[in-house]
Amino acid sequence: MTNEAMHIRALQLGDRIEVKGLEREDAFSSNPLAFRTRGGGRAAADPATQPDFSAGGFGPAVVLFKSGAAVFINMTPVEEEDVIRSLGARIVEPLAERESETAQIVIRPDEDGITSPTGAIQLKAADSNRLLLVAEALAVSVALAHDERRIARAFERLEPVASSLVKRRLPPGPKAALLGQIGEALHIQQRLAERVDLDEKPDLLWDHPELERFWAKLVDEYDLPQRARAIERRLAVIRETADTITDLISTRTSHRLEWYIIALIALEIALGLWDRFTK
């Protein structure tokens, strides 16, 4: 029985990665973009000199996702950073604090699955299709972790707002701060809308339906649908709170305008009476 082990790590680098223009003839996947690397992660700079791993084990490789995640297979942290630096400005809104997810892959010929209690991912073979599915699961996991962190921060900021609304008054502070919180909620909503729906299976499975059971195990292992639904529920709360704040601000502004109009009418009447009595 083969017990070859591999290391795989996913990092959420930014809000998204512009992969257009990085297409390569030696890529083993175009969506997501995946290619093998030399030592030091020099694949992005020198595609013509890539070694051929087809005869042996699966060598170092990188998988890039438009959602902002990069997955590194059998690469050292130094090699990973080399690849990240080579991406440069293609990382849109890079994160100062990157979300990460790591896993060990064990190659055994009996069955694809998750090895308990270690949590290692067991593959029949280190072929590109199975590794792409693992990379996809890890990429979705770090994207969800990024959204979970952002929504947690949004909830912290909205807590005093909700407390004020319970007392039937708007929270103290400038409107700009409230509008900033609304904008944050809308930005998270837009990011979730741009990401591929978890109910849609990866494109790879259309050509390889025999791997659907393995994908289901990965989805279950990382609780992807449950986490996505929890994010959607919390986002709905934020969105409803934002709508309530917007309505209250609009109502308060309308009432203020009404009082201004009443004051102007009263002033006009007073001036008219004054003019009549003085004549």
Beta strands, then each sheet from edge to edge (+ up, - down):
strand 1: 4-17
strand 2: 29-30
strand 3: 33-36
strand 4: 61-64
strand 5: 69-73
strand 6: 91-107
strand 7: 113-115
strand 8: 120-123
sheet 1: 2+ 3- 4+ 5- 1+ 6- 8- 7+
end
